[in-house]
Amino acid sequence: MKFGPVPVGQAEGAILAHATMAGGKRLRKAHRLTAEDIALLQEAGIAEVTAAVLGTDDLDEDVAATRIAQALRTANVEMKPAATGRVNLHAEKAGIFTVDKDLIDAINGIDPAVTIATVAQYARVEAGQMVATVKIIPFAVPGPLVERASEIARGSEAFSVHPFAPRRIGLAQTVLPSLKESVLDKTARTTASRLERSSGSVTRELRPRHEQDAVAKVIGELARDNDLVLVFGASAICDEDDVIPAAIRQAGGHVERVGMPVDPGNLLVLGSLDGKPVIGAPGCARSPKLNGFDWVLDRLMAGVEVTSEDIGGMGVGGLLMEIPTRPQPRESIRKPEGDSVWAVLLAAGKSSRMGAGNKLLADFAGVPLARRTAGRIVNSKVAGTIVVTGHQANEIKRLVSNLDVKLVENPDYASGLASSLKAGIHALPADVAGALIVLADMPGITTADLDMLIEAFAASGGKAVVRAAHNGKRGNPVLLPRALFGEIENLEGDTGARQVVESSPLEVIDVEIGEAASIDVDTPEALREAGGVLSPQGQ
């Protein structure tokens, strides 16, 4: 493949690198130029275009991505049609994801043009969730390279979703005089709910005294009629010969491991009796919040073996400090006052696709777009607003000068969206509960839309990601809980919050607000369709 300037007269069949206007027609990026397109370009006086010219052995990006994806050996995974050089693969069922890292690394090591990305090893996935993507970086790649990748892909199973299967669970809760019955009742309800999401159900619950003999007897009874036994101790486990591990051995079982390098979740016991798993649950498992117990339980519910070595390998990433339930394990945390949500309005971009104009200065019914969006935010239920400026910062500042906003200038705005997002997050108050990230070029977003997102966030207890949607498809704005602010630091270039949202274990709530969630004004045509006019000062 040859990439670069191509004389228009020689460009038929080439793949256009950048969107171009010709004769009132917009030729999109990655469009394969036809004879009709060439005529329009010549009539418009365009002498050359930047394009990719394929060689005889080259495969276009969609064909290449499809062939590699089809060669991958998978289980319970559905392949979606290719688009823009990408094939996404989705889980057909809820379960646990496993991946052959060596195989994926081998394919990714062939050439930077060919990439495969997956969710993490042993990640819990839901039916329909994207678990992997095959992406071809350039517009085309040599056929032999694709064949090499496909050959590696056919070598062994690349990845799989191990589906959750209905399993019968026996539940034991030991008792001491100091333990309230209400705690036991709540634990039973929480456990039933936790198991329901992975197709499990508690068939029998017993509450023996917190003594080795009594617990051993109950473990034996529950193991006879169930697929898995859970034991909650009235007192925390403090030794490998404590009541619960000792009771497993007395019942004739085997103790695989006592303790795990995950916090919360350290005090877990993993054992077995007659080939059936027996888990001594840590105290944190009485709460529905994510902890190390979930990592072990989910794998077992999906029929994935868990060994002592597996648990020993959970330490990296095992400090669950990014979940809202326990931001800093074993440390005192000052709880944020109220459920305050601040907005971060991103208004620093160069409007490069607009040509000579700045879309944020465009007139909408007599109001410049940046001012219009900022005004709607200020009138919403947010506790405060950060406006991040960059390109033509003085003009943007002037437009919002009499609004109750905090201005933050991003000197590195040209590097991409990530730098502006970081600048806005850094400027937030220390006790803010969430950040409503708003793009300034979305004219359809209303104050009522923003309030719906804030209300959904409040209803989640400030612990979920809330995202605007249109016909079930993700859009903007997005409201991030404070637990995810640290992940913003890892973003680079023209990357927004989507990557953070999709890699987060937190619940994502989509709020349907209509087409406003998906309409921005990146081009002159989009601006006109949305009712905007580029004012003289925006030229």
C-alpha positions in Angstrom: 0.0 0.0 0.0 1.2 3.5 -0.9 0.0 6.4 1.3 0.3 10.1 0.5 -0.6 12.7 -2.1 -2.1 11.3 -5.2 -3.0 13.3 -8.4 -6.8 13.3 -8.7 -6.5 11.9 -12.2 -4.8 8.8 -10.9 -6.9 8.4 -7.7 -9.8 6.2 -8.9 -10.0 3.2 -6.6 -7.8 4.8 -4.0 -9.0 5.2 -0.4 -9.5 8.7 0.8 -7.5 9.6 3.9 -9.4 12.8 4.9 -13.0 13.9 4.4 -13.3 16.3 1.4 -16.0 18.4 0.0 -16.4 18.4 -3.8 -19.4 19.8 -5.8 -21.5 20.0 -2.7 -20.9 16.3 -1.9 -19.0 15.2 1.2 -16.6 12.4 0.5 -16.0 10.8 3.8 -12.7 9.5 5.2 -11.9 5.9 4.1 -14.2 6.3 1.0 -13.0 4.5 -2.1 -13.0 7.0 -4.9 -15.1 6.3 -8.0 -15.0 7.8 -11.4 -17.9 10.1 -10.4 -15.9 11.2 -7.4 -12.9 12.0 -9.6 -15.0 14.2 -11.9 -16.4 16.1 -8.9 -13.0 16.7 -7.5 -11.7 17.9 -10.8 -14.6 20.2 -11.3 -13.9 21.7 -7.8 -10.4 22.4 -8.9 -8.8 19.9 -6.5 -5.5 18.7 -8.1 -4.6 16.0 -5.6 -5.8 14.2 -2.5 -4.2 12.3 0.3 -5.1 8.7 -0.2 -4.0 5.1 0.1 -3.4 3.2 -3.1 -3.6 -0.6 -2.6 -1.1 -2.9 -4.1 -2.0 -6.2 -5.8 -1.5 -8.3 -2.6 -3.1 -5.8 -0.2 -6.4 -6.4 1.6 -8.6 -3.6 2.6 -9.0 -3.0 6.4 -12.5 -4.6 6.7 -11.6 -7.7 4.8 -8.4 -8.1 6.7 -10.0 -7.7 10.1 -12.8 -10.1 9.1 -10.4 -12.8 8.0 -8.4 -12.7 11.2 -11.5 -12.6 13.4 -13.0 -15.6 11.5 -9.7 -17.5 12.1 -9.9 -17.1 15.9 -11.0 -20.1 17.7 -13.5 -19.0 20.4 -16.4 -20.3 22.5 -19.7 -18.6 23.3 -18.5 -15.5 21.4 -20.3 -13.8 18.5 -18.5 -11.9 15.7 -20.0 -8.6 14.5 -19.7 -7.2 10.9 -16.5 -5.3 10.1 -16.6 -1.4 10.0 -13.7 1.0 9.7 -11.2 -1.8 10.0 -12.7 -3.2 13.2 -14.5 -6.4 14.1 -16.0 -6.5 17.5 -16.6 -9.8 19.3 -19.4 -10.1 21.9 -20.2 -12.6 24.7 -23.2 -14.8 23.7 -23.8 -15.6 27.4 -23.0 -14.2 30.8 -20.0 -15.9 32.3 -16.3 -15.7 32.9 -13.9 -14.7 30.1 -10.6 -16.6 29.6 -7.9 -15.8 27.1 -4.7 -17.3 25.7 -2.4 -14.4 26.3 0.5 -16.0 24.5 -1.6 -16.4 21.3 -2.9 -12.8 21.5 0.6 -11.5 22.1 1.9 -13.5 19.1 -0.7 -11.9 16.8 -0.1 -8.4 18.1 3.7 -9.0 17.7 3.5 -9.6 13.9 3.1 -6.0 12.9 1.7 -2.8 14.5 -0.9 -2.7 11.7 -2.7 -5.8 13.2 -4.1 -5.5 16.7 -6.3 -7.6 19.0 -7.6 -6.2 22.3 -9.6 -8.1 24.9 -11.1 -7.6 28.3 -9.0 -8.9 31.2 -8.4 -12.6 32.0 -11.1 -14.0 34.2 -13.3 -10.9 33.7 -17.0 -11.4 34.5 -18.9 -10.5 31.4 -22.6 -10.1 30.6 -24.5 -11.5 27.5 -24.0 -9.1 24.7 -20.9 -7.4 26.2 -18.0 -6.7 23.9 -15.1 -8.9 25.0 -12.6 -8.4 22.2 -11.9 -6.4 19.1 -9.7 -6.9 16.0 -8.5 -3.6 14.6 -6.5 -3.0 11.5 -4.7 0.3 11.9 -4.0 1.4 8.3 -6.5 1.4 5.4 -5.0 -1.9 4.1 -2.4 -4.5 4.9 -0.5 -7.1 2.9 -2.3 -10.3 2.4 0.6 -12.5 3.6 0.6 -10.6 6.9 -3.1 -11.4 7.4 -2.5 -15.0 6.5 0.3 -15.2 9.1 -2.0 -13.8 11.8 -4.8 -16.1 10.8 -2.4 -19.1 11.0 -1.5 -18.2 14.5 -5.2 -17.7 15.4 -6.1 -21.2 14.2 -3.5 -22.7 16.5 -5.5 -23.0 19.7 -8.5 -21.5 21.4 -7.9 -17.7 21.6 -10.6 -16.9 24.2 -13.8 -18.2 25.6 -16.8 -17.2 27.7 -17.5 -19.9 30.3 -21.2 -19.5 30.9 -22.8 -19.5 34.4 -24.8 -22.6 34.9 -27.6 -23.2 37.5 -26.0 -24.5 40.6 -27.3 -25.5 44.0 -25.7 -23.8 46.9 -25.7 -24.8 50.6 -25.3 -21.9 53.0 -23.9 -22.2 56.5 -23.7 -19.3 59.0 -22.1 -19.9 62.3 -23.5 -18.2 65.4 -22.2 -16.7 68.6 -24.1 -14.9 71.3 -22.7 -11.6 70.2 -23.9 -11.9 66.6 -27.4 -10.5 65.9 -29.9 -12.6 64.0 -30.6 -9.6 61.8 -27.1 -9.8 60.5 -27.6 -13.4 59.6 -30.8 -12.6 57.9 -29.3 -9.8 55.9 -26.3 -12.0 54.9 -28.7 -14.7 53.6 -30.6 -12.1 51.5 -27.4 -10.6 50.1 -26.0 -14.0 49.3 -29.1 -15.1 47.5 -29.0 -11.9 45.4 -25.3 -12.3 44.7 -25.8 -15.9 43.5 -28.9 -15.0 41.4 -26.8 -13.0 38.9 -24.8 -16.1 38.1 -27.7 -18.6 38.0 -27.2 -20.0 41.4 -29.7 -20.5 44.3 -29.5 -21.3 48.0 -31.4 -24.5 48.5 -30.7 -24.9 52.2 -29.3 -22.7 55.0 -28.1 -24.0 58.4 -26.8 -22.0 61.4 -24.5 -24.1 63.6 -22.6 -23.0 66.7 -19.2 -21.5 65.9 -17.5 -24.7 66.9 -15.4 -27.1 64.8 -17.5 -30.2 65.4 -20.8 -28.5 64.6 -19.5 -26.8 61.5 -17.9 -30.0 60.2 -21.2 -31.8 60.5 -23.1 -29.0 58.7 -20.5 -28.9 55.9 -21.0 -32.6 55.3 -24.8 -32.3 55.2 -24.8 -29.4 52.8 -22.2 -31.0 50.5 -24.3 -34.1 50.0 -27.2 -32.3 48.3 -25.5 -29.2 46.7 -22.9 -28.2 44.1 -21.1 -25.7 46.3 -21.0 -24.9 50.1 -20.6 -21.3 51.5 -19.7 -20.8 55.1 -19.9 -17.5 56.9 -18.1 -17.4 60.2 -19.4 -15.5 63.2 -15.8 -14.6 63.9 -13.1 -13.7 61.4 -10.7 -16.4 60.4 -7.2 -15.8 61.9 -5.3 -19.0 61.3 -5.2 -22.0 59.0 -6.4 -24.1 61.9 -9.2 -21.9 62.9 -12.8 -23.2 63.1 -13.8 -23.1 59.4 -10.6 -24.6 57.8 -10.4 -27.2 60.6 -14.0 -28.1 60.1 -13.5 -28.7 56.3 -10.7 -31.1 57.1 -12.7 -32.8 59.8 -15.6 -33.4 57.4 -13.1 -35.2 55.2 -12.4 -32.4 52.9 -9.3 -30.6 51.6 -8.2 -27.0 52.3 -6.6 -25.5 49.2 -5.8 -22.1 50.7 -6.4 -19.8 53.7 -6.1 -16.1 52.9 -5.9 -14.2 49.6 -3.9 -11.1 48.4 -7.1 -9.1 47.7 -8.4 -6.3 49.9 -11.3 -6.4 50.8 -11.4 -10.1 50.8 -8.2 -11.2 52.6 -9.8 -13.7 55.0 -11.1 -16.2 52.5 -10.8 -20.0 52.8 -11.0 -22.2 49.7 -11.5 -25.9 50.1 -13.4 -28.9 48.7 -15.3 -31.9 49.9 -16.1 -34.8 47.6 -15.1 -32.7 44.6 -17.4 -29.9 45.5 -16.0 -26.4 46.4 -16.3 -25.2 50.0 -15.7 -21.5 50.5 -15.1 -19.9 53.9 -16.4 -16.4 53.1 -14.6 -13.3 54.4 -16.6 -10.9 56.5 -16.8 -8.3 53.6 -18.9 -10.8 51.6 -21.8 -10.0 53.9 -22.0 -6.8 51.9 -23.1 -6.7 48.2 -20.1 -4.6 47.3 -17.4 -6.0 45.1 -14.6 -7.9 46.9 -12.2 -10.8 46.5 -14.9 -13.3 47.4 -16.7 -12.3 44.1 -13.6 -13.1 42.0 -13.4 -16.7 43.4 -17.2 -17.3 43.5 -17.8 -16.1 40.0 -15.1 -18.5 38.5 -16.5 -21.4 40.4 -20.1 -20.6 39.3 -18.8 -20.7 35.7 -17.1 -24.0 36.2 -13.6 -22.5 36.1 -11.1 -24.2 38.4 -9.5 -22.0 41.1 -6.2 -23.2 42.7 -4.1 -21.8 45.4 -1.7 -20.5 42.7 -4.6 -18.7 41.0 -5.5 -16.9 44.2 -1.8 -16.1 44.9 -1.7 -14.4 41.5 -4.6 -12.0 42.3 -2.4 -9.6 44.2 -1.6 -7.3 41.3 -4.9 -5.4 40.9 -6.1 -6.9 44.1 -6.2 -3.6 46.0 -9.7 -2.6 45.1 -9.2 1.0 45.9 -11.1 2.3 42.9 -14.5 0.9 44.0 -16.7 3.4 45.8 -17.2 1.1 48.7 -13.7 1.2 50.1 -11.5 3.9 48.4 -8.6 3.4 50.9 -8.7 0.1 52.7 -8.2 0.3 56.5 -7.9 4.1 56.4 -10.3 6.7 57.7 -12.1 8.4 54.8 -13.8 11.8 55.0 -17.1 11.3 53.3 -18.0 13.9 50.7 -20.6 16.4 51.9 -23.8 15.7 50.1 -24.0 14.2 46.6 -22.6 17.2 44.8 -22.1 16.9 41.0 -19.9 19.4 39.2 -19.9 19.8 35.4 -16.8 19.9 33.3 -17.5 21.7 30.0 -14.9 20.9 27.3 -14.5 24.0 25.2 -10.9 23.9 24.2 -10.9 22.2 20.8 -9.6 23.7 17.5 -12.7 22.8 15.4 -10.3 21.5 12.8 -13.1 19.8 10.8 -15.0 23.0 10.6 -12.4 24.6 8.3 -11.6 28.2 9.1 -14.3 28.7 11.6 -14.7 27.9 15.3 -17.9 26.0 15.8 -18.2 27.1 19.5 -18.7 30.7 18.3 -21.5 29.7 15.9 -24.8 31.5 16.4 -27.8 29.5 17.5 -30.9 31.6 17.6 -28.9 34.6 18.6 -26.7 32.8 21.2 -23.1 31.6 20.5 -22.9 27.8 21.0 -20.4 27.9 23.8 -22.5 30.4 25.8 -25.7 28.4 25.0 -24.2 25.1 26.3 -22.7 26.7 29.4 -25.9 28.5 30.2 -27.9 25.3 30.2 -25.4 23.7 32.5 -25.4 26.5 35.0 -29.2 26.3 35.1 -29.2 22.6 35.9 -28.8 20.9 39.2 -25.0 20.9 39.1 -23.3 22.3 42.2 -20.7 24.1 40.0 -19.3 24.3 36.5 -15.7 24.2 35.2 -15.2 25.5 31.7 -12.0 24.3 30.0 -10.7 26.6 27.3 -7.8 26.4 24.9 -8.2 27.4 21.2 -9.4 31.0 21.1 -9.6 31.0 24.9 -10.2 34.7 25.2 -13.3 34.5 22.9 -14.7 31.6 24.9 -14.0 33.4 28.2 -15.7 36.5 27.0 -18.9 34.5 26.1 -19.2 33.0 29.5 -17.8 35.8 31.6 -21.1 36.7 33.3 -22.0 33.1 34.1 -21.3 31.5 37.4 -18.5 29.3 36.1 -14.8 28.6 36.9 -12.5 29.0 34.0 -9.5 26.7 33.4 -7.2 27.2 30.5 -5.5 24.1 29.0 -2.2 25.2 27.4 -1.8 21.7 26.0 -5.2 21.6 24.2 -3.7 20.8 20.8 -2.6 17.4 22.1 -6.1 16.2 22.2 -9.2 15.8 24.3 -7.5 13.8 27.1 -5.5 16.9 28.2 -8.6 19.0 28.5 -10.5 16.3 30.4 -7.5 16.0 32.9 -7.4 19.8 33.3 -11.1 19.9 34.2 -10.9 17.0 36.6 -7.9 18.6 38.4 -9.9 21.7 38.9 -12.8 20.0 40.7 -13.3 20.5 44.5 -11.8 17.7 46.6 -15.2 16.6 47.9 -17.2 16.4 44.7 -19.2 13.2 44.2 -19.2 13.1 40.5 -18.2 15.0 37.3 -20.7 15.6 34.5 -18.5 15.7 31.3 -20.2 17.9 28.7 -18.9 18.5 25.1 -19.5 22.1 24.2 -20.4 21.3 20.6 -23.7 19.5 21.3 -26.4 22.0 20.7 -29.4 19.7 21.4 -28.5 19.0 25.1 -30.9 20.8 27.4 -31.0 21.6 31.1 -33.7 18.9 31.5 -31.4 16.3 29.9 -28.6 17.2 32.3 -31.0 17.0 35.3 -32.1 13.5 34.3 -28.5 12.3 34.3 -27.9 13.9 37.7 -31.0 12.4 39.2 -30.0 8.9 37.9 -26.6 9.4 39.5 -28.2 10.4 42.8 -30.5 7.3 42.7 -27.4 5.1 42.3 -26.0 6.5 45.5 -23.3 8.2 43.5 -21.7 4.9 42.7 -22.6 4.3 39.0 -21.5 5.8 35.7 -24.4 7.6 34.1 -24.4 8.0 30.3 -26.8 9.7 27.9 -28.2 7.4 25.2 -30.1 7.6 22.0 -32.2 4.6 20.9 -30.1 2.4 23.2 -26.8 3.6 21.8 -24.3 5.3 24.1 -23.8 9.0 23.7 -22.9 12.1 25.6 -22.8 13.7 28.2 -21.4 11.2 30.7 -21.4 11.5 34.5 -18.4 9.9 36.2 -18.3 9.0 39.9 -15.2 10.3 41.8 -13.9 6.7 42.1 -13.0 6.9 38.4 -11.2 10.2 38.4 -7.8 8.5 38.9 -8.3 6.5 35.7 -8.5 9.8 33.7 -4.7 10.3 34.4 -4.0 7.3 32.1 -5.6 8.8 29.0 -3.6 10.3 26.2 -4.2 12.1 22.9 -7.7 12.5 21.5 -9.2 10.0 23.9 -12.2 10.8 26.1 -14.0 9.2 29.0 -15.4 6.3 26.9 -12.3 4.2 27.5 -12.5 4.7 31.3 -16.2 3.8 31.3 -15.8 0.6 29.2 -12.9 -0.7 31.3 -14.5 0.1 34.7 -16.2 -2.5 36.9 -18.8 0.0 38.0 -22.4 -0.2 36.9 -23.3 1.9 33.8 -26.7 3.4 33.7 -27.9 4.6 30.3 -30.4 7.4 30.3 -32.4 7.9 27.1 -32.5 11.5 26.1 -33.1 11.2 22.4 -31.0 12.3 19.4 -29.4 15.1 21.4 -27.1 12.5 22.8 -25.6 11.7 19.5 -25.6 15.0 17.6 -22.5 17.3 17.6 -21.5 19.9 15.0 -18.0 18.9 13.8 -18.6 20.0 10.2 -20.2 22.9 8.4 -23.0 20.6 7.1 -23.7 19.3 10.6 -23.7 22.9 11.9 -26.3 24.0 9.3 -28.5 20.9 9.9 -28.5 21.7 13.6 -29.6 25.3 13.0 -26.3 27.0 13.6 -24.7 29.9 11.6 -21.0 30.6 11.8 -20.9 34.2 12.9 -18.3 36.7 11.7 -16.2 36.5 14.8 -16.1 32.7 14.4 -14.3 33.0 11.0 
